[in-house]
Amino acid sequence: MNFFSMLLNDPVVMYSVGGLIILLGICAFYVYYFITHVIDDK
């Protein structure tokens, strides 16, 4: 449990998780954007 508490209290891990969340959000937006434009293009 000491390892997990160290990970949860480490600022480098927090910034990395935050960066990954932002990156995945951007990727999800572009997937949604391209899929909707491909469907609407007739």
C-alpha positions as CSV (number, residue, x, y, z in Angstrom):
1,M,0.0,0.0,0.0
2,N,3.0,2.3,0.5
3,F,3.7,2.2,-3.2
4,F,0.1,3.3,-4.1
5,S,0.0,6.1,-1.6
6,M,3.3,7.3,-3.0
7,L,1.9,7.3,-6.5
8,L,-1.3,9.2,-5.4
9,N,0.7,11.9,-3.6
10,D,3.4,12.4,-6.3
11,P,2.9,15.6,-8.3
12,V,4.6,14.1,-11.4
13,V,2.0,11.3,-11.5
14,M,-0.8,13.9,-11.1
15,Y,0.5,16.0,-14.0
16,S,1.0,12.9,-16.1
17,V,-2.6,11.7,-15.5
18,G,-3.9,15.2,-16.1
19,G,-2.0,15.4,-19.4
20,L,-3.3,12.0,-20.5
21,I,-6.9,13.0,-19.7
22,I,-6.5,16.1,-21.8
23,L,-4.9,14.1,-24.6
24,L,-7.7,11.5,-24.6
25,G,-10.3,14.3,-24.5
26,I,-8.8,15.9,-27.6
27,C,-8.6,12.5,-29.4
28,A,-12.3,11.8,-28.5
29,F,-13.3,15.2,-29.9
30,Y,-11.5,14.6,-33.2
31,V,-13.0,11.1,-33.5
32,Y,-16.5,12.5,-32.9
33,Y,-15.7,15.4,-35.4
34,F,-14.5,13.2,-38.2
35,I,-17.3,10.6,-37.8
36,T,-20.0,13.2,-37.8
37,H,-18.6,14.9,-40.9
38,V,-18.2,11.6,-42.7
39,I,-21.8,10.6,-41.9
40,D,-23.1,14.1,-43.0
41,D,-21.1,14.1,-46.3
42,K,-23.5,12.7,-48.9
